[in-house]
Amino acid sequence: MGILSSMYTGYTGIQGQGEALSVFGDNIANASTVGFKTARPEFKDAVAKSLQGVAGTSTASGRGTKLGAVRTVFSQGTMLQTESPTDLGITGGGFFTIEGTEGRAFTRDGSFHFDKDGKLTTSDGYKVMGFQADEAGKITSKMGPMEVNRSVLDARGSSKVSLFANLDSRSDSKIKFDPKSPDKTSHFATGVTVYDTNGAPHAVTVYFNKGEGNQWEWSAMAKGEEVTDGKPGEMVIQAKGKLTFDNDGRLAEQATDESAFNFNKGSKAGQKIDFDFGPDKKNAGDGLQVTQYGTGSEAYKTVQDGYTAGTLSALTFSDDGKLSAVYSNGETMALAQVALAKFEAPEDLLKIGGNKFKETRQSGIPTVGAPITGGRGSISSKSLEASTTDIANEFINLMTSQRNFQANSRVIGVADEMLQEVINLKRS
């Protein structure tokens, strides 16, 4: 190897260490950047020529080094707690999918906020993408910007009431039910609040009467002053049906004879409310939601699906990335679900600044799905993923790079001295 070539080899070392210094300096500068992933320089040796001798010996001649790549290291950052519910952190794999002026991009920075249009955005205006919910709050496969588009939740009339209870098998079947005196002529009664089509609440009482064998009859009654053509102080039947139990006390069959609630004051007439007593054995159920055992009659739980109108009072994110709105009427409705993108080779993503990445041919096409599915991580609300920069390690890298720089400068210095000796031969 010639003396001049040695100087060039030393120069490649100095140049390479300068580029490494830039990478380490960038890591340190971003020690407080949310979602930042540390990078590392990867060098390759440069060879001017490589010949194979007759005896198999190599005559390769090195020409220094060159920067092969700056590789992003995607390790998990520490979760930092915040006070903002729209701060989201990813624990595990995946990237937030965002769209803006430069098209679609991906990020680990979850410091989001809602803009004036109610859309979830990044600090530089990129829209956070997610799976949209339908009118019933069920998440669909349709993707779009995550937004709060339901500041008011419309009233919903009750359509189903589920009862969980036991009816005493020892009850006297000789007592006959009288609608004019239901409290005195029934074996058991339980109450439930239902809502008419305008969202107004109404107290409904369900009366139970034991018949012959293992049969029971039930009647759902409303106050006379709250139904059409009703009389104040009287109860009016709005729905009724039958229950049949087997000899083990399990519900064998259920039937509804009628269900037409006619609440007054502007409510829709003939409102049908399905009274559900659980999967019966006739329909391959276990018949254990409502039973007939030899213990006292008792209602364990009553659930209905209606509610009055409500206004938005709070927003929450769950671990599976669902954005839910909490309303003043106590109801919670899912609005959207965060979409996370997974790459086969995330290290080959292209950094475009602003904590954003772009897909490349080497990174592969992103597979977008819901959190906690397909190897994607979970979402933490009121949390941000800290930078993965280790200051101590970066300073060690800086010192190592500095020493390598000094060593390469010595190569140039020694080559220069040798070249000076050659020049001096002419003078001697």
Secondary structure, DSSP 8 states (H G I E B T S, - for coil): --HHHHHHHHHHHHHHHHHHHHHHHHHHHTTT-TT---EEEEEEEEEEE--B-TTS-B--EEEEEEEEEEEE------EEE-S-TTBEEEESB-EEEEEETTEEEEES--B-EE-TTSBEE-TTS-EEEEEEE-TTS-EEEEEEE-B---SEE--B---EEEEEEE--TT--TT----TTSTTTS-SEEEEEEEE-TTS-EEEEEEEEEE-STTEEEEEEEEEGGGBTT--TT-EEEEEEEEEEE-TTS-EEEEEEEEE-B-B-TT--TTB--EEE----GGGT----SEE--SS--EEEEEEE--B--EEEEEEEE-TT-EEEEEETTS-EEEEEEE-EEE-S-GGG-EEEETTEEE--TTT---EEE-TTSTTB-EEEETEEE-----HHHHHHHHHHHHHHHHHHHHHHHHHHHHHHHHHHHHH-
